[in-house]
Amino acid sequence: MKKLGFLTVGLVAAAGLAFADNAAEKEATKAGEGGKRHGKRERMSCEDAFKKWDANADGKVTKDEYVAAGEARAKSAGREAPKKEGAEKRFTKMDSNNDGSLTVDEVKGAFEKMKEGRGKRRGVKGGDSKPAVEEKK
């Protein structure tokens, strides 16, 4: 009977440690400290995304800055960098006035179009309720 008691206590303790370890891993992932990815990544505002892309902080994002930002993001996430041609194609779609650089307004417009497209694919009228990048209020 004593063995059964010790076994039960041991199993409960092991389960508690596993639960605590999983919770700590989720918190580390939320804080961007690595670990396995659970669920969706934290959403960033359009302005914050733009600031990350604008390496020289001149108020516009060039194609080279945009491509480099994508490569850096992939590297920090431990993934392969996106193909340069794909990144350049996305940049060109966002550059609505075709001047070779992006403004924060062009980025906002592009993300709004993507939000609407996701909503249509999901059957939500007017876009989904959670865009990949949210506009700051």
C-alpha positions as CSV (number, residue, x, y, z in Angstrom):
1,M,0.0,0.0,0.0
2,K,2.9,2.4,0.8
3,K,4.3,1.8,-2.7
4,L,1.0,2.8,-4.2
5,G,1.0,6.0,-2.2
6,F,4.6,6.9,-3.2
7,L,3.7,6.1,-6.8
8,T,0.7,8.3,-6.7
9,V,2.6,11.2,-5.1
10,G,5.4,10.7,-7.7
11,L,3.0,10.8,-10.6
12,V,1.2,13.9,-9.3
13,A,4.5,15.7,-8.8
14,A,5.7,14.7,-12.3
15,A,2.5,16.0,-13.8
16,G,2.8,19.3,-11.9
17,L,6.4,19.8,-13.1
18,A,5.3,19.1,-16.7
19,F,2.5,21.6,-16.4
20,A,4.8,24.2,-14.9
21,D,7.4,23.6,-17.6
22,N,4.8,24.0,-20.4
23,A,3.5,27.2,-18.8
24,A,7.0,28.7,-18.6
25,E,7.7,27.7,-22.2
26,K,4.5,29.5,-23.3
27,E,5.5,32.6,-21.4
28,A,8.9,32.6,-22.9
29,T,7.4,32.2,-26.4
30,K,5.0,35.2,-25.7
31,A,8.0,37.3,-24.6
32,G,9.9,36.4,-27.8
33,E,12.5,34.3,-26.0
34,G,12.3,31.3,-28.3
35,G,10.9,27.9,-27.5
36,K,8.1,26.3,-29.4
37,R,5.6,28.5,-31.1
38,H,2.1,28.1,-29.7
39,G,-0.8,29.7,-31.5
40,K,-0.6,32.9,-33.4
41,R,2.3,35.4,-33.0
42,E,1.8,38.7,-31.3
43,R,0.3,41.3,-33.6
44,M,2.2,44.4,-34.4
45,S,0.8,47.8,-35.4
46,C,1.4,49.1,-38.9
47,E,3.5,51.9,-37.5
48,D,5.7,49.5,-35.5
49,A,6.2,47.2,-38.6
50,F,7.1,50.3,-40.7
51,K,9.6,51.4,-38.1
52,K,11.3,48.0,-38.1
53,W,11.6,48.1,-41.9
54,D,12.8,51.7,-42.0
55,A,16.5,50.9,-41.1
56,N,17.8,54.4,-41.5
57,A,14.7,56.1,-40.0
58,D,14.2,58.5,-42.9
59,G,10.4,58.0,-43.0
60,K,10.4,55.7,-46.1
61,V,11.2,52.1,-46.7
62,T,13.2,51.2,-49.8
63,K,13.1,47.8,-51.4
64,D,16.5,46.9,-50.0
65,E,15.3,47.8,-46.5
66,Y,12.2,45.7,-46.9
67,V,14.1,42.7,-48.2
68,A,16.7,43.0,-45.4
69,A,14.0,43.2,-42.8
70,G,12.4,40.0,-44.0
71,E,15.7,38.2,-44.0
72,A,16.4,39.4,-40.5
73,R,13.0,38.3,-39.2
74,A,13.4,34.9,-40.7
75,K,16.9,34.5,-39.2
76,S,15.7,35.5,-35.7
77,A,12.9,33.0,-36.0
78,G,15.3,30.2,-37.1
79,R,13.7,30.0,-40.5
80,E,15.0,30.1,-44.1
81,A,14.9,33.7,-45.5
82,P,12.1,34.4,-47.9
83,K,12.9,34.3,-51.6
84,K,14.1,37.8,-52.7
85,E,11.9,37.7,-55.7
86,G,8.8,37.1,-53.6
87,A,9.7,39.9,-51.2
88,E,10.3,42.3,-54.1
89,K,7.0,41.4,-55.6
90,R,5.2,42.1,-52.3
91,F,7.1,45.4,-52.0
92,T,6.0,46.4,-55.5
93,K,2.3,45.6,-54.7
94,M,2.5,47.9,-51.6
95,D,4.3,50.7,-53.5
96,S,1.0,52.2,-54.7
97,N,2.6,55.3,-56.3
98,N,5.5,53.4,-57.8
99,D,8.2,55.7,-56.5
100,G,10.4,52.9,-55.3
101,S,9.8,53.5,-51.6
102,L,7.0,52.8,-49.1
103,T,5.3,55.4,-46.8
104,V,3.5,54.4,-43.7
105,D,0.2,55.2,-45.5
106,E,1.0,52.8,-48.3
107,V,1.8,50.1,-45.7
108,K,-1.5,50.8,-43.9
109,G,-3.4,50.5,-47.2
110,A,-1.6,47.3,-48.2
111,F,-2.4,45.7,-44.8
112,E,-6.0,46.8,-45.0
113,K,-6.3,45.1,-48.4
114,M,-4.7,41.9,-47.0
115,K,-7.1,42.0,-44.1
116,E,-10.1,42.3,-46.4
117,G,-8.7,39.4,-48.6
118,R,-8.4,37.2,-45.5
119,G,-11.9,38.0,-44.4
120,K,-13.3,37.1,-47.9
121,R,-11.4,33.8,-47.8
122,R,-12.8,33.1,-44.3
123,G,-16.3,34.2,-45.2
124,V,-16.3,37.3,-43.0
125,K,-17.9,40.4,-44.5
126,G,-15.5,43.4,-44.7
127,G,-12.4,41.5,-43.5
128,D,-11.5,39.5,-40.5
129,S,-11.6,40.9,-37.0
130,K,-7.9,40.4,-36.2
131,P,-5.5,41.7,-38.9
132,A,-1.9,40.5,-38.9
133,V,-0.8,44.0,-38.2
134,E,-3.1,46.3,-36.3
135,E,-3.2,50.1,-36.8
136,K,-2.4,52.1,-33.7
137,K,-5.4,54.1,-32.3
